[in-house]
Amino acid sequence: MLMLMTAGGAVAETAPSAAKLRDWHFGLQGVGTRRDRYDVFGVPGVPPGVVDERGRGAGFLLGYRFGDRFLLELQVTYAAHQIADSEAKMADAEALITGTVLFRQRETLQPFLRGGFGGAGEVLTLGPDGGSLNALGAAAIAGGGLQVRLSSRFSLELEVVATFANFLEVRDLSTAGIWAGRDWQVRESNWGTRSGLGVVVWF
């Protein structure tokens, strides 16, 4: 009887629900993005073709857990789109401070809500050694997802969020100074969605 009680105690100590909740975490994601429009540069004929609505890329997040369920994170993502009949490419870039609320935080399946704000960019890369044209502005996201807790150190994460960006400035970083190497103001916006799948390491 004593042996059974000892064995039961050992199992309880190693069960996922009883494992220590670690605070710092770092994650890597594969991401996909979609935007409603890409003509945010305030220049006719830019982008120089139809942009493929499916963007593919990667991102990372670094954050800290407050209490059992609230995560404060830095999240950076970058996803590229092909442009029809052109060597140029379009990319969606975001750097955000996000807040995440985990539910069922000591269980294997942990739904969450996530929101955040920060900076956004639409980057038109002009082909080999051609430089780029960058639209910069403010961004926000709202959505949620699911973490699958594999152990106290590792989780898988699925994220789906709505995105919004309000662009304020365009910078000509083309190597030939196509737009006279200057910056100009714009008041353009777009919205879309972003999905991500990745692994999170807790430490």
C-alpha positions as CSV (number, residue, x, y, z in Angstrom):
1,M,0.0,0.0,0.0
2,L,2.8,2.4,0.9
3,M,4.5,1.6,-2.4
4,L,1.3,2.4,-4.3
5,M,0.9,5.7,-2.5
6,T,4.6,6.6,-3.2
7,A,4.2,5.7,-6.9
8,G,1.0,7.7,-7.1
9,G,2.7,10.8,-5.6
10,A,5.6,10.5,-8.1
11,V,3.1,10.4,-11.0
12,A,1.2,13.4,-9.7
13,E,4.4,15.4,-9.4
14,T,5.4,14.7,-13.0
15,A,1.9,15.3,-14.5
16,P,1.7,18.2,-16.9
17,S,-1.0,20.0,-14.8
18,A,1.4,20.0,-11.8
19,A,4.5,21.1,-13.7
20,K,6.1,24.4,-12.9
21,L,4.8,27.3,-15.0
22,R,7.9,29.0,-16.5
23,D,7.9,32.7,-17.2
24,W,10.3,33.7,-20.0
25,H,9.6,32.2,-23.4
26,F,10.9,32.4,-27.0
27,G,9.0,31.2,-30.1
28,L,9.6,30.7,-33.8
29,Q,6.7,30.8,-36.3
30,G,5.9,30.1,-39.9
31,V,3.4,32.8,-41.0
32,G,1.0,33.5,-43.8
33,T,-0.5,36.9,-44.5
34,R,-3.2,38.4,-46.6
35,R,-3.9,42.2,-47.2
36,D,-6.9,43.9,-48.9
37,R,-4.6,46.3,-50.8
38,Y,-1.0,47.1,-51.6
39,D,-1.2,50.4,-53.3
40,V,-0.2,52.3,-50.1
41,F,2.8,54.2,-51.5
42,G,1.0,57.2,-52.9
43,V,2.7,56.6,-56.3
44,P,0.8,55.6,-59.6
45,G,1.9,52.3,-60.9
46,V,3.3,51.0,-57.6
47,P,3.3,48.1,-57.1
48,P,4.2,47.3,-60.7
49,G,1.8,44.4,-61.1
50,V,-0.8,42.2,-59.4
51,V,0.4,41.1,-55.9
52,D,-0.2,37.4,-55.0
53,E,-2.6,37.6,-52.0
54,R,-0.8,34.7,-50.4
55,G,2.3,35.8,-48.4
56,R,4.6,33.3,-46.8
57,G,7.3,34.1,-44.2
58,A,8.5,33.7,-40.6
59,G,8.5,35.4,-37.3
60,F,9.6,35.2,-33.7
61,L,8.3,36.2,-30.3
62,L,10.0,36.9,-27.0
63,G,8.0,37.4,-23.8
64,Y,7.3,37.1,-20.1
65,R,4.5,35.5,-18.2
66,F,2.8,37.7,-15.4
67,G,0.9,35.5,-13.0
68,D,-0.5,32.3,-14.4
69,R,-2.2,33.5,-17.6
70,F,-1.0,36.9,-18.9
71,L,1.8,37.0,-21.4
72,L,3.5,40.3,-22.5
73,E,5.5,39.7,-25.8
74,L,7.5,41.3,-28.5
75,Q,6.4,39.8,-31.8
76,V,8.2,40.4,-35.2
77,T,7.0,38.9,-38.5
78,Y,7.9,39.2,-42.2
79,A,6.1,37.6,-45.1
80,A,6.8,38.0,-48.9
81,H,4.4,38.1,-51.9
82,Q,5.2,37.4,-55.5
83,I,4.2,40.1,-58.1
84,A,2.9,38.9,-61.4
85,D,5.3,39.5,-64.4
86,S,7.9,41.2,-62.3
87,E,11.1,40.5,-60.5
88,A,9.9,42.8,-57.7
89,K,8.4,41.4,-54.5
90,M,6.1,42.8,-51.8
91,A,6.5,42.0,-48.2
92,D,4.4,42.6,-45.0
93,A,6.5,43.4,-41.9
94,E,5.3,44.0,-38.4
95,A,7.0,44.6,-35.0
96,L,4.4,44.6,-32.2
97,I,4.0,44.6,-28.5
98,T,1.3,42.1,-27.7
99,G,-0.7,41.0,-24.7
100,T,-2.0,37.4,-24.6
101,V,-4.5,35.9,-22.1
102,L,-4.2,32.1,-21.7
103,F,-7.2,30.0,-20.7
104,R,-6.9,26.6,-19.0
105,Q,-3.3,27.5,-18.5
106,R,-2.3,24.3,-16.7
107,E,-4.0,22.0,-19.2
108,T,-2.6,20.5,-22.4
109,L,-4.9,22.5,-24.7
110,Q,-4.7,26.2,-23.9
111,P,-6.9,28.6,-25.9
112,F,-5.9,32.3,-25.9
113,L,-6.9,35.8,-26.9
114,R,-4.2,38.1,-28.3
115,G,-4.1,41.8,-29.1
116,G,-1.3,44.3,-29.8
117,F,0.0,47.4,-31.4
118,G,3.3,48.6,-32.9
119,G,4.8,49.4,-36.3
120,A,4.1,48.0,-39.8
121,G,5.8,48.2,-43.1
122,E,5.0,47.4,-46.7
123,V,8.4,46.7,-48.5
124,L,8.6,46.7,-52.3
125,T,11.9,45.0,-53.2
126,L,12.8,46.1,-56.7
127,G,14.6,43.0,-57.9
128,P,18.4,42.1,-57.7
129,D,20.4,44.9,-56.2
130,G,17.6,47.4,-56.9
131,G,16.9,48.4,-53.4
132,S,13.4,49.0,-52.0
133,L,10.6,51.3,-51.5
134,N,9.2,51.2,-47.9
135,A,5.9,52.4,-46.5
136,L,5.9,52.8,-42.7
137,G,3.2,53.3,-40.2
138,A,1.3,52.1,-37.1
139,A,-0.2,48.6,-36.8
140,A,-2.6,46.7,-34.5
141,I,-3.8,43.1,-34.3
142,A,-6.6,41.3,-32.6
143,G,-7.4,37.6,-32.5
144,G,-6.5,34.4,-30.7
145,G,-5.4,30.8,-31.1
146,L,-4.4,27.7,-29.3
147,Q,-1.3,26.5,-27.4
148,V,-0.6,22.8,-27.1
149,R,1.4,22.3,-23.9
150,L,3.9,19.4,-24.5
151,S,5.8,19.9,-21.3
152,S,6.9,22.7,-18.9
153,R,9.5,23.7,-21.5
154,F,7.8,23.3,-24.9
155,S,4.5,24.3,-26.5
156,L,3.1,24.3,-30.0
157,E,1.2,27.5,-31.0
158,L,-1.5,28.2,-33.6
159,E,-2.4,31.9,-34.0
160,V,-5.0,33.6,-36.2
161,V,-5.3,37.4,-36.0
162,A,-6.9,40.3,-37.9
163,T,-4.4,43.0,-38.8
164,F,-4.7,46.7,-39.5
165,A,-2.0,49.2,-40.6
166,N,-2.1,53.0,-41.1
167,F,0.9,54.1,-43.2
168,L,2.3,57.6,-42.7
169,E,5.6,57.8,-44.5
170,V,7.3,56.4,-47.6
171,R,11.1,56.1,-47.9
172,D,12.9,55.7,-51.2
173,L,15.8,53.2,-50.6
174,S,16.2,52.2,-54.2
175,T,19.9,52.0,-55.3
176,A,19.3,54.2,-58.3
177,G,17.2,56.8,-56.4
178,I,14.2,56.2,-58.7
179,W,12.1,58.5,-56.6
180,A,14.9,61.0,-56.1
181,G,16.0,59.3,-52.9
182,R,13.5,61.2,-50.9
183,D,10.8,60.6,-48.2
184,W,7.2,61.7,-48.5
185,Q,4.1,61.5,-46.3
186,V,1.0,59.4,-47.1
187,R,-2.3,58.7,-45.4
188,E,-3.0,55.1,-46.6
189,S,-4.2,52.0,-44.8
190,N,-4.8,48.3,-45.3
191,W,-6.3,45.5,-43.3
192,G,-6.0,41.7,-43.5
193,T,-5.3,38.5,-41.6
194,R,-2.2,36.7,-40.4
195,S,-1.9,33.1,-39.4
196,G,1.0,31.5,-37.6
197,L,2.2,28.0,-36.6
198,G,5.3,27.6,-34.4
199,V,7.0,26.2,-31.4
200,V,7.5,28.1,-28.0
201,V,10.4,27.3,-25.6
202,W,9.8,28.2,-22.0
203,F,12.7,28.9,-19.6
